[in-house]
Amino acid sequence: MNLRRLYKNELMTLFTQERTHEEFFENQVHGIGSEPELPGAAREHLARWNLPEQGFRNYWYPVMLASDLKKRPIRRRLLGEDIAFWRDGGKVHAISDRCPHRGASISSGHIRFPGSGTISCPYHGWTFDGQGQLRACIQEGPNSMMAGKIRTKAYPVEERLNVIWAWIGDMEPVPIEEDLPIAMKVPGVTSLIHFTKVWTTNWALLFDNFIDGLHAPYLHRLSPQFLMRRLQYRVVDGKPNFHFVEHDQKILEASHVRAKSTDGLVYQMDFPGLGKFPVNNWWRIRSPKTKPKTNFIPNIAPGSFLHVLPSYVQTVHKKLYFTQFIIPIDRFHLYNMCALTGELKGFDKLAWKIYYNVFSITHDRMFIGQDHRVLRNATFGTEHLSPMDQDVIYWRKFATRNARGYVKNQKPDGKEKVSSNENASYNTLREAF
């Protein structure tokens, strides 16, 4: 191993590639950052695949841990919309962060009338309730002619699983239970949850990364999760070996590389005229990960990875499912809700609660941080896709075909071939190259 490279790529980026939401907003003037509009190549790519620039609307999105919203209001930007969240009388409220009076930031305001469920703008004291209705104008007195006549946008919010969720969309919200992560809402499970800081990348790049099974043994080979572990390659025969099952037009169940045993796996490959990769493989003495034999999620095969609308993945770690939920901020930024979920009892529950403080660093910052390091420098443009990229193609098509309330007003203009029965013949879903 190159320890200098390990230090530079893994440890330094651990502290430098992310920003807090407060730091993100501090770098903006009048709510606008220095980032330009998406370049033409990015817009062309997203239009070709019919993907939205800022994520799928008309879903419940996780926002923050319930314990993070205390006495002070908090601002979040979700899918390009700035929202002020506050708690009063034990209930969470959310309205547009821009005061309709003179444009001040509502989240910089105060709870001047505790117990009323209202928040007051810091500029002139215009006071709104959780439905967005103007209730009072403090500087104009109780006889103000404006009270009751002005309304700003309000957002449906709920507290579930110790998380605050907000409905972002134009439709009437569905019951929140429809959008809670599958593993996390199984009765009797325990979920250990936290939120990442702000990542600098477009949501669609990370969305693709979820189902891209080829990158893990290469990009993540020096991650703590693969430390000293032999890495198996699923491309031994050079042919796609994918298996997908669709559930309720919302879940794409994917079975990838993990074998039932270690027999016949390849850990090192010889490329004619180039040499072997990896070169130094002697120190990987731990066996590769194998599929769990049981699963606590109904109707899901053990070991399957779940890719779920609007933008989250659930992958297997031993007997626990790891959730990574993309929360688009705008066209250039996102953050994630990360969770470990399982049927934990007794000592196991206590041990995982203690270990999760370590896991949230080694996995949720260092492991998926490797994805961030690559994607923050990735650019949109012409793609020369391999037959092995059919999982990415399938995921894009599945998502745009099934996203709730998504208007497909553009047809892909690429050269990809689409079978008449995608469920049965997904291996024909490939782009000409």
Secondary structure as GFF3:
##gff-version 3
##sequence-region A 1 433
A	DSSP	alpha_helix	3	6	.	.	.	ID=ss1
A	DSSP	pi_helix	7	12	.	.	.	ID=ss2
A	DSSP	alpha_helix	13	16	.	.	.	ID=ss3
A	DSSP	alpha_helix	21	26	.	.	.	ID=ss4
A	DSSP	alpha_helix	40	48	.	.	.	ID=ss5
A	DSSP	beta_strand	59	65	.	.	.	ID=ss6
A	DSSP	three_ten_helix	66	68	.	.	.	ID=ss7
A	DSSP	beta_strand	74	78	.	.	.	ID=ss8
A	DSSP	beta_strand	81	88	.	.	.	ID=ss9
A	DSSP	beta_strand	91	96	.	.	.	ID=ss10
A	DSSP	three_ten_helix	106	108	.	.	.	ID=ss11
A	DSSP	beta_strand	118	120	.	.	.	ID=ss12
A	DSSP	beta_strand	126	129	.	.	.	ID=ss13
A	DSSP	beta_strand	134	137	.	.	.	ID=ss14
A	DSSP	three_ten_helix	138	140	.	.	.	ID=ss15
A	DSSP	beta_strand	157	160	.	.	.	ID=ss16
A	DSSP	beta_strand	163	168	.	.	.	ID=ss17
A	DSSP	three_ten_helix	176	178	.	.	.	ID=ss18
A	DSSP	three_ten_helix	183	185	.	.	.	ID=ss19
A	DSSP	beta_strand	190	195	.	.	.	ID=ss20
A	DSSP	beta_strand	199	200	.	.	.	ID=ss21
A	DSSP	alpha_helix	203	211	.	.	.	ID=ss22
A	DSSP	alpha_helix	216	219	.	.	.	ID=ss23
A	DSSP	three_ten_helix	224	226	.	.	.	ID=ss24
A	DSSP	beta_strand	243	247	.	.	.	ID=ss25
A	DSSP	beta_strand	251	255	.	.	.	ID=ss26
A	DSSP	beta_strand	269	271	.	.	.	ID=ss27
A	DSSP	beta_strand	275	277	.	.	.	ID=ss28
A	DSSP	beta_strand	305	308	.	.	.	ID=ss29
A	DSSP	beta_strand	312	317	.	.	.	ID=ss30
A	DSSP	beta_strand	320	328	.	.	.	ID=ss31
A	DSSP	beta_strand	333	342	.	.	.	ID=ss32
A	DSSP	alpha_helix	346	361	.	.	.	ID=ss33
A	DSSP	pi_helix	362	367	.	.	.	ID=ss34
A	DSSP	alpha_helix	368	375	.	.	.	ID=ss35
A	DSSP	three_ten_helix	387	389	.	.	.	ID=ss36
A	DSSP	alpha_helix	390	402	.	.	.	ID=ss37
A	DSSP	three_ten_helix	426	428	.	.	.	ID=ss38
###
